[in-house]
Amino acid sequence: MARTDSSPPMPSTDRSAGRAHARTAALPPALQRLARAVWLPPALLTLAAGLLMIKRPVLWHDELATLTVIRRPTGAILAMLQHVDAVHGCYYLFMHYWTSLFGESPTMLRLPTVLAMSGAAACVALAGRRMFGARAGLLGGLVFALVPTVVRYGQEARSYAFVVLLTSVALLALLRAVERPTVLRWGLYALSLVGTAYLHLVALTFLAAHGLAVLIAWWRERRAWRRPVGFTAAVLLAVACAYPLIHLGTKQSGRQISWITVPVPDDLTLVWGGIFCSTLMAGGVLLAGALAWGGPRRDSAALGTAGVLVPVLLLWELSRVGSVSYFIPKYMFFVLPAACVLAGGGLALVRLRGAAVALAVLGLLSFPDQAAVRDPLSHAHYEYPKPLTWFAPLDYRAAARIIDANYLPGDGAAYGQQRDAVWWGVDNGVPYYLQYLPHHVKLRDVTAGESGQQRDDLWPTLCAEPESCLHDEPRIWLVSKDDGDPDVLNTVTVPEQQTLDRHFTVQRVWKVSGLSVALLVRK
């Protein structure tokens, strides 16, 4: 009776699928409802966790990059994508239309990714039901909802949550196509691959694991030639559709990800804490997944294990031998669905009370990290739980509050992040939070040159002639990345420094995390 709620993970014929349906129909009504709705509790739990304190974390550099792009007209976005960030183009276009309808408050910027993670939780549960049975699907979906990464990147205005969703959809579509190969089902699988490619090309490394599933199904029934043919056709169609992005993204990769270091052997063990945003949670989920090998579904265990390990190993090797490295945890979040499906399969072998205890333990293991990823400055900690040592998170919201509390009409602004790197986004982050404070302050940037939109680029340039860009502002708010220099004027370029020093004196300096806020008064 313990296995009557399970259906074969990859049935080789429609007859076997019918037998599985008959066994499910023989269950008591309560268990029948559970078997049909295993996706609902994980989806709702993930949604609730994502909405909890969604506004609390301060937007960080990557989210500000999203913001500066999606404010542009559609034509300007498309023009920029020809030069930089083509791999995020679909996400930018979606967010452009989303914010035009719902605004760009922190909640609205992050709500789409919360919904994406909730959808991914539902797909994890449905895939788990096909691979290991209804109870395993429910448990796998609940495990997914407890992973701190699901909250951390469900609350970030970037595309990674959508990548996790499309990966989950692809896994579910593959299982359906292998179960009953039809043109429509393989077409839906190909469509999920195209969607994944246009959100994150690196995620397509999961195709190696999916190929294993097809081989397993073919081995079980040698005459099922439609499976390998359908899979191959779907992959080729997806690659053909994604080729324009592959070509453009390859040309832009040197600029965008050249900062990622080449991995060393130790990274193969350390990366899991980053993928789960919790070392303890990673260990617990992977251990639960190992239990799945003790059950009768060895083929499903093999597919789940391959889905977790193969992409990570491939990216590690490609990053060592290729011209650029891709080995950073947030590029590998797409293995989470397979890991949680596998964990659900392992926990389903335990008695119901034991599985409930295991879920509670996983929840306790993740609790400190769940709290940490909701910290106000948590989003800048992009490789959590790895220590953040090379910069202090920039608190744009705290800087904006200082300006708002001391603002006088006629004040201007200067942003000093350009001295070392424009991508700190000070000129974008501080004005963003100023608009939500009581005075709704809008300060003219006296250092601004061409905007990113004018340049078809992410970032602006500085004013070519600082003296001419300065008007009659009686006071200037100089907000800069704080590198510990006691002279705040050293945070801007030499021409700007000379201009500001000629006309203004520094009256007062405030310090917040990662930033200095200086009030300059005209001489």
C-alpha positions as CSV (number, residue, x, y, z in Angstrom):
1,M,0.0,0.0,0.0
2,A,2.9,2.3,0.6
3,R,3.7,2.6,-3.1
4,T,0.2,2.8,-4.5
5,D,0.3,6.6,-4.9
6,S,3.3,6.2,-7.3
7,S,3.2,6.1,-11.1
8,P,6.2,5.1,-13.2
9,P,8.5,8.0,-13.7
10,M,9.0,7.4,-17.5
11,P,6.4,4.8,-18.6
12,S,7.3,3.2,-21.9
13,T,3.8,2.7,-23.2
14,D,0.3,4.3,-22.8
15,R,-0.8,1.0,-21.3
16,S,1.5,1.3,-18.3
17,A,0.4,4.9,-17.9
18,G,-3.2,3.6,-17.8
19,R,-2.3,1.1,-15.1
20,A,-0.7,3.9,-13.0
21,H,-3.9,6.0,-13.4
22,A,-6.0,3.1,-12.3
23,R,-3.9,2.6,-9.2
24,T,-4.3,6.3,-8.3
25,A,-8.0,6.1,-8.8
26,A,-8.2,3.2,-6.3
27,L,-6.8,5.4,-3.5
28,P,-9.1,7.0,-0.9
29,P,-10.5,10.4,-1.9
30,A,-8.2,12.4,0.3
31,L,-5.1,10.7,-1.3
32,Q,-6.6,11.2,-4.7
33,R,-6.9,15.0,-4.1
34,L,-3.3,15.0,-2.8
35,A,-2.1,13.2,-5.9
36,R,-3.8,15.7,-8.2
37,A,-2.8,18.9,-6.2
38,V,0.7,18.2,-5.1
39,W,1.8,21.4,-6.8
40,L,-0.4,23.8,-4.7
41,P,1.1,23.7,-1.2
42,P,4.7,24.3,-2.5
43,A,3.6,27.1,-4.8
44,L,1.7,28.8,-2.0
45,L,4.5,28.4,0.5
46,T,7.1,29.7,-2.0
47,L,4.8,32.7,-2.8
48,A,4.3,33.5,0.9
49,A,8.0,33.3,1.6
50,G,8.9,35.5,-1.4
51,L,6.4,38.2,-0.4
52,L,7.6,38.3,3.2
53,M,9.7,41.5,3.7
54,I,10.1,41.9,-0.1
55,K,10.8,45.6,0.2
56,R,13.4,45.3,3.0
57,P,16.6,44.5,1.0
58,V,18.2,47.6,-0.7
59,L,18.5,47.3,-4.4
60,W,22.0,46.5,-5.4
61,H,24.2,47.0,-8.4
62,D,22.7,44.4,-10.7
63,E,19.1,45.5,-9.9
64,L,20.0,49.1,-10.6
65,A,21.4,47.9,-14.0
66,T,17.9,46.4,-14.6
67,L,16.3,49.7,-13.6
68,T,18.4,51.9,-15.8
69,V,17.6,49.7,-18.8
70,I,13.9,49.1,-18.4
71,R,13.2,52.9,-18.1
72,R,14.2,53.3,-21.8
73,P,11.9,53.1,-24.8
74,T,11.8,49.7,-26.5
75,G,13.9,50.9,-29.4
76,A,16.6,52.1,-27.1
77,I,16.7,48.8,-25.3
78,L,17.1,46.9,-28.5
79,A,19.8,49.3,-29.6
80,M,21.7,48.7,-26.4
81,L,21.5,45.0,-26.6
82,Q,23.5,45.1,-29.8
83,H,26.5,46.3,-27.7
84,V,26.0,44.8,-24.2
85,D,23.8,42.6,-22.1
86,A,22.1,40.8,-24.9
87,V,21.8,37.7,-22.7
88,H,19.4,39.6,-20.5
89,G,17.4,41.2,-23.3
90,C,14.2,39.2,-23.0
91,Y,14.1,39.9,-19.2
92,Y,14.7,43.6,-19.8
93,L,11.9,43.9,-22.4
94,F,9.5,42.0,-20.1
95,M,10.3,44.3,-17.2
96,H,10.0,47.4,-19.4
97,Y,6.3,46.5,-20.1
98,W,5.7,45.2,-16.6
99,T,6.8,48.5,-14.9
100,S,4.9,50.6,-17.5
101,L,1.8,48.9,-16.2
102,F,2.6,48.5,-12.4
103,G,5.3,51.0,-11.6
104,E,8.8,50.5,-10.4
105,S,8.5,50.4,-6.6
106,P,10.7,47.7,-5.0
107,T,7.7,45.4,-4.6
108,M,6.7,45.7,-8.3
109,L,10.3,45.3,-9.5
110,R,10.6,42.0,-7.5
111,L,7.1,40.6,-7.8
112,P,7.6,38.9,-11.2
113,T,10.6,36.9,-9.8
114,V,8.6,35.9,-6.7
115,L,5.8,34.6,-9.0
116,A,8.4,32.8,-11.2
117,M,9.8,31.0,-8.1
118,S,6.3,30.0,-7.1
119,G,5.7,28.6,-10.5
120,A,9.0,26.7,-10.3
121,A,7.9,25.2,-7.0
122,A,4.7,23.9,-8.7
123,C,6.8,22.4,-11.5
124,V,9.2,20.7,-9.1
125,A,6.3,19.0,-7.4
126,L,4.7,17.9,-10.7
127,A,8.1,16.5,-11.9
128,G,8.7,14.8,-8.6
129,R,5.2,13.1,-8.9
130,R,6.1,11.7,-12.3
131,M,9.5,10.6,-11.3
132,F,8.9,9.2,-7.8
133,G,5.2,9.5,-6.9
134,A,2.8,11.9,-5.5
135,R,4.2,12.1,-1.9
136,A,7.7,12.6,-3.3
137,G,6.4,15.4,-5.5
138,L,4.8,17.2,-2.6
139,L,7.9,16.7,-0.4
140,G,10.3,17.9,-3.2
141,G,8.2,21.0,-3.8
142,L,8.2,21.8,-0.1
143,V,12.0,21.3,0.1
144,F,12.3,23.7,-2.8
145,A,10.3,26.3,-0.9
146,L,12.6,26.1,2.1
147,V,15.8,26.7,0.1
148,P,17.2,30.2,1.0
149,T,18.2,30.8,-2.7
150,V,14.5,30.7,-3.6
151,V,13.8,33.7,-1.4
152,R,17.1,35.5,-2.1
153,Y,16.8,35.5,-5.9
154,G,13.0,35.4,-5.9
155,Q,13.3,38.9,-4.4
156,E,15.8,40.2,-6.9
157,A,15.0,42.2,-10.0
158,R,17.2,40.0,-12.3
159,S,16.4,37.0,-14.5
160,Y,17.7,34.1,-12.4
161,A,14.3,33.1,-10.9
162,F,12.9,32.9,-14.5
163,V,15.8,30.6,-15.4
164,V,14.9,28.3,-12.5
165,L,11.3,28.4,-13.7
166,L,12.1,27.5,-17.3
167,T,14.5,24.8,-16.1
168,S,11.7,23.3,-14.1
169,V,9.3,23.5,-17.0
170,A,11.9,21.9,-19.3
171,L,12.3,18.9,-16.9
172,L,8.5,18.5,-16.7
173,A,8.1,18.8,-20.5
174,L,10.9,16.2,-21.0
175,L,9.2,13.7,-18.7
176,R,5.9,14.1,-20.5
177,A,7.5,13.8,-23.9
178,V,9.4,10.6,-22.9
179,E,6.3,9.2,-21.4
180,R,4.3,9.6,-24.6
181,P,6.4,10.9,-27.5
182,T,4.3,13.2,-29.8
183,V,5.2,16.1,-32.0
184,L,3.3,18.5,-29.7
185,R,5.0,17.3,-26.6
186,W,8.5,17.5,-28.1
187,G,7.5,20.9,-29.5
188,L,6.6,22.1,-26.0
189,Y,10.0,20.8,-24.8
190,A,11.8,22.6,-27.6
191,L,9.9,25.8,-26.6
192,S,11.1,25.5,-23.0
193,L,14.7,25.1,-24.2
194,V,14.4,28.3,-26.4
195,G,13.0,30.2,-23.4
196,T,15.8,29.0,-21.2
197,A,18.4,29.9,-23.8
198,Y,17.1,33.5,-24.1
199,L,17.2,33.9,-20.4
200,H,20.5,32.2,-19.6
201,L,22.6,30.4,-22.2
202,V,24.7,28.7,-19.5
203,A,21.7,26.8,-18.2
204,L,21.5,24.7,-21.4
205,T,24.2,22.5,-19.9
206,F,21.3,20.6,-18.3
207,L,20.8,19.0,-21.7
208,A,23.5,16.5,-20.9
209,A,21.4,15.2,-18.0
210,H,18.2,15.2,-20.1
211,G,20.0,13.2,-22.8
212,L,20.6,10.6,-20.1
213,A,16.9,10.4,-19.4
214,V,16.2,9.7,-23.1
215,L,18.8,7.0,-23.2
216,I,17.3,5.3,-20.1
217,A,13.9,5.3,-21.7
218,W,15.3,4.0,-25.0
219,W,17.2,1.3,-23.2
220,R,14.0,0.1,-21.5
221,E,12.2,-0.3,-24.8
222,R,14.7,-0.5,-27.7
223,R,12.1,0.1,-30.4
224,A,11.1,3.5,-28.9
225,W,13.0,5.3,-31.6
226,R,10.7,8.3,-31.4
227,R,12.3,9.3,-28.1
228,P,15.9,9.9,-29.2
229,V,14.7,11.3,-32.6
230,G,12.3,13.6,-30.9
231,F,14.8,14.8,-28.3
232,T,17.5,15.4,-31.0
233,A,15.1,17.3,-33.1
234,A,13.9,19.5,-30.2
235,V,17.5,20.3,-29.2
236,L,18.5,21.2,-32.8
237,L,15.4,23.4,-33.2
238,A,16.2,25.2,-29.9
239,V,19.8,25.8,-30.8
240,A,18.8,27.1,-34.2
241,C,16.3,29.5,-32.6
242,A,18.8,30.6,-30.0
243,Y,21.8,31.0,-32.4
244,P,21.4,34.8,-32.9
245,L,21.7,35.2,-29.1
246,I,24.5,32.7,-28.9
247,H,26.5,34.6,-31.5
248,L,25.9,38.0,-29.9
249,G,26.4,36.8,-26.4
250,T,29.7,35.2,-27.2
251,K,31.0,38.5,-28.6
252,Q,29.9,40.3,-25.5
253,S,31.1,37.8,-22.9
254,G,34.6,39.2,-22.5
255,R,33.2,42.5,-21.3
256,Q,30.5,41.2,-19.1
257,I,32.0,38.2,-17.2
258,S,35.7,38.6,-17.5
259,W,35.8,39.3,-13.8
260,I,34.8,35.7,-12.9
261,T,37.9,33.8,-11.7
262,V,38.9,30.4,-13.1
263,P,37.8,27.7,-10.7
264,V,40.1,25.4,-8.7
265,P,39.3,21.9,-7.5
266,D,38.2,23.1,-4.0
267,D,35.4,25.1,-5.7
268,L,33.6,21.9,-6.6
269,T,32.8,21.4,-2.9
270,L,32.5,25.0,-1.9
271,V,30.1,26.0,-4.7
272,W,27.1,24.1,-3.2
273,G,26.8,26.5,-0.3
274,G,26.5,29.3,-2.8
275,I,24.0,27.5,-4.9
276,F,21.7,26.9,-2.0
277,C,22.7,30.1,-0.1
278,S,23.3,27.9,2.8
279,T,26.0,25.3,3.5
280,L,23.9,23.4,6.0
281,M,20.8,23.3,3.7
282,A,23.0,22.2,0.8
283,G,24.2,19.2,2.8
284,G,20.7,18.3,4.0
285,V,19.1,18.4,0.6
286,L,21.9,16.5,-1.1
287,L,21.9,13.9,1.7
288,A,18.1,13.5,1.3
289,G,18.6,13.1,-2.4
290,A,21.2,10.3,-1.9
291,L,18.4,8.3,-0.1
292,A,16.5,8.1,-3.4
293,W,19.0,5.5,-4.6
294,G,17.7,3.2,-1.9
295,G,14.3,3.0,-3.5
296,P,13.0,1.1,-6.6
297,R,13.2,4.2,-8.9
298,R,16.8,3.9,-9.8
299,D,16.3,5.4,-13.3
300,S,14.6,8.5,-11.7
301,A,17.4,8.7,-9.2
302,A,19.9,8.6,-12.0
303,L,18.1,11.4,-13.9
304,G,17.9,13.5,-10.7
305,T,21.6,13.0,-9.8
306,A,22.7,13.8,-13.3
307,G,20.6,16.9,-13.3
308,V,22.4,18.1,-10.2
309,L,26.0,17.1,-10.8
310,V,26.5,17.1,-14.6
311,P,25.9,20.8,-15.3
312,V,28.2,21.8,-12.4
313,L,31.0,19.5,-13.6
314,L,30.6,20.7,-17.2
315,L,30.8,24.4,-16.2
316,W,33.8,23.7,-14.0
317,E,35.6,22.1,-16.8
318,L,34.5,24.7,-19.5
319,S,35.6,27.5,-17.2
320,R,39.0,26.0,-16.8
321,V,39.7,25.3,-20.5
322,G,37.7,28.2,-22.1
323,S,38.5,31.8,-22.6
324,V,36.0,33.0,-19.9
325,S,34.8,31.5,-16.7
326,Y,31.2,30.8,-15.9
327,F,31.8,29.2,-12.5
328,I,29.9,31.3,-10.0
329,P,27.0,30.0,-7.9
330,K,24.2,32.3,-9.3
331,Y,24.9,30.9,-12.8
332,M,24.1,27.4,-11.5
333,F,20.8,27.9,-9.6
334,F,19.1,26.0,-12.4
335,V,20.2,22.7,-10.7
336,L,18.0,23.4,-7.7
337,P,14.8,21.8,-9.3
338,A,16.6,18.5,-9.9
339,A,18.1,18.6,-6.4
340,C,14.8,19.1,-4.8
341,V,13.0,16.5,-6.9
342,L,15.7,14.0,-5.9
343,A,15.4,15.0,-2.2
344,G,11.6,14.5,-2.4
345,G,12.3,11.0,-3.8
346,G,14.6,10.2,-0.9
347,L,12.2,11.6,1.8
348,A,9.3,9.7,0.3
349,L,11.0,6.4,1.3
350,V,10.8,7.4,5.0
351,R,7.6,7.0,7.0
352,L,5.3,10.0,6.9
353,R,6.2,11.1,10.4
354,G,9.9,10.8,9.6
355,A,9.5,12.8,6.4
356,A,7.7,15.6,8.4
357,V,10.5,15.6,10.9
358,A,13.1,15.8,8.1
359,L,11.3,18.8,6.6
360,A,11.3,20.5,10.0
361,V,15.0,19.9,10.4
362,L,15.7,21.3,6.9
363,G,13.6,24.4,7.9
364,L,15.7,24.8,11.1
365,L,18.9,24.4,9.1
366,S,17.9,27.1,6.7
367,F,16.5,29.5,9.3
368,P,19.7,31.6,9.9
369,D,20.2,31.9,6.2
370,Q,16.6,32.7,5.5
371,A,17.0,35.6,8.0
372,A,20.4,36.6,6.4
373,V,19.1,36.8,2.8
374,R,16.4,39.3,4.0
375,D,18.9,41.6,5.7
376,P,18.7,45.2,4.3
377,L,22.1,44.9,2.7
378,S,21.9,41.2,1.8
379,H,21.6,41.6,-2.0
380,A,25.1,43.0,-2.4
381,H,26.4,39.7,-0.8
382,Y,26.1,38.0,-4.1
383,E,28.1,34.9,-3.3
384,Y,26.6,34.3,0.2
385,P,27.5,32.5,2.4
386,K,31.1,33.1,1.1
387,P,32.5,36.1,3.1
388,L,32.2,39.5,1.4
389,T,35.6,41.0,1.9
390,W,36.5,43.3,-1.1
391,F,33.8,46.0,-0.6
392,A,31.1,47.1,1.8
393,P,27.5,46.9,0.6
394,L,26.3,50.3,-0.6
395,D,23.3,51.6,1.3
396,Y,21.7,53.9,-1.2
397,R,18.5,54.1,0.9
398,A,20.3,55.4,4.0
399,A,22.2,58.0,1.9
400,A,18.9,59.2,0.4
401,R,17.4,59.6,3.8
402,I,20.2,61.9,4.9
403,I,19.7,64.1,1.8
404,D,15.9,64.1,2.3
405,A,16.2,65.2,5.9
406,N,18.6,68.1,5.1
407,Y,17.4,69.1,1.6
408,L,16.9,72.8,0.6
409,P,15.3,73.9,-2.7
410,G,18.0,74.5,-5.3
411,D,20.4,71.8,-4.1
412,G,22.3,69.8,-6.8
413,A,24.0,66.5,-6.7
414,A,27.4,65.0,-7.8
415,Y,28.1,61.3,-7.7
416,G,31.6,60.1,-7.1
417,Q,31.5,56.5,-8.1
418,Q,32.9,57.2,-11.6
419,R,36.4,57.6,-10.2
420,D,36.9,53.8,-10.3
421,A,33.9,52.1,-11.8
422,V,30.5,53.4,-13.0
423,W,28.8,50.1,-12.2
424,W,28.4,51.0,-8.5
425,G,25.3,52.8,-9.6
426,V,25.3,55.6,-7.1
427,D,23.9,58.0,-9.6
428,N,21.0,55.6,-10.1
429,G,20.4,54.1,-6.6
430,V,20.3,57.3,-4.5
431,P,17.8,59.1,-6.8
432,Y,15.7,56.0,-6.9
433,Y,15.2,56.0,-3.1
434,L,14.8,59.8,-3.0
435,Q,11.6,59.6,-4.9
436,Y,10.0,57.5,-2.2
437,L,10.9,59.8,0.7
438,P,8.7,62.6,2.1
439,H,10.2,65.5,0.1
440,H,10.2,63.5,-3.2
441,V,13.6,65.2,-3.9
442,K,14.9,65.3,-7.5
443,L,18.5,66.6,-7.7
444,R,20.2,67.7,-10.9
445,D,23.4,65.8,-11.4
446,V,26.1,68.4,-12.1
447,T,28.6,65.8,-13.2
448,A,26.4,64.0,-15.8
449,G,27.5,63.8,-19.4
450,E,25.9,61.5,-22.0
451,S,23.3,59.1,-20.6
452,G,23.5,55.4,-21.1
453,Q,20.6,55.6,-23.4
454,Q,22.3,58.1,-25.6
455,R,25.4,55.9,-25.8
456,D,23.4,52.6,-26.4
457,D,25.2,51.3,-23.3
458,L,24.4,50.5,-19.7
459,W,26.3,53.4,-18.1
460,P,26.6,57.1,-18.6
461,T,29.6,59.3,-19.1
462,L,30.9,62.3,-17.2
463,C,30.4,65.9,-18.2
464,A,33.3,66.7,-20.6
465,E,33.7,70.3,-19.2
466,P,32.8,70.3,-15.5
467,E,32.8,74.0,-15.2
468,S,30.1,74.5,-17.9
469,C,27.9,71.8,-16.3
470,L,27.8,73.6,-13.0
471,H,25.0,76.1,-12.8
472,D,24.1,78.3,-9.8
473,E,23.4,75.6,-7.2
474,P,24.0,77.0,-3.7
475,R,24.7,73.6,-2.3
476,I,25.9,70.2,-3.8
477,W,25.3,66.8,-2.3
478,L,28.4,64.7,-3.2
479,V,27.6,61.0,-2.7
480,S,30.5,58.7,-3.3
481,K,31.6,55.1,-2.8
482,D,33.5,55.3,0.5
483,D,37.1,53.9,0.1
484,G,38.3,55.4,3.4
485,D,39.8,58.6,1.9
486,P,39.3,61.5,4.4
487,D,39.1,64.0,1.5
488,V,35.7,63.3,-0.1
489,L,36.7,65.3,-3.2
490,N,39.2,62.6,-4.0
491,T,36.3,60.4,-5.0
492,V,35.7,62.3,-8.3
493,T,37.9,62.8,-11.3
494,V,40.6,65.5,-11.2
495,P,38.7,68.0,-13.4
496,E,35.6,67.6,-11.3
497,Q,37.6,67.9,-8.1
498,Q,39.2,71.1,-9.2
499,T,35.9,72.6,-10.2
500,L,34.2,71.7,-7.0
501,D,37.1,72.8,-4.9
502,R,37.1,76.2,-6.7
503,H,33.5,76.9,-5.9
504,F,32.5,75.0,-2.8
505,T,33.7,74.1,0.7
506,V,32.9,70.8,2.4
507,Q,30.5,71.7,5.3
508,R,29.7,68.2,6.7
509,V,30.2,64.5,5.9
510,W,28.1,61.6,6.8
511,K,29.0,57.9,6.5
512,V,26.7,55.0,5.7
513,S,27.6,51.5,4.6
514,G,29.8,51.7,1.6
515,L,29.1,55.4,0.9
516,S,30.0,58.9,2.0
517,V,27.5,61.7,1.8
518,A,29.1,65.2,1.8
519,L,27.3,68.6,1.8
520,L,29.2,71.1,-0.2
521,V,28.3,74.8,0.2
522,R,29.2,77.5,-2.3
523,K,32.0,79.8,-1.3
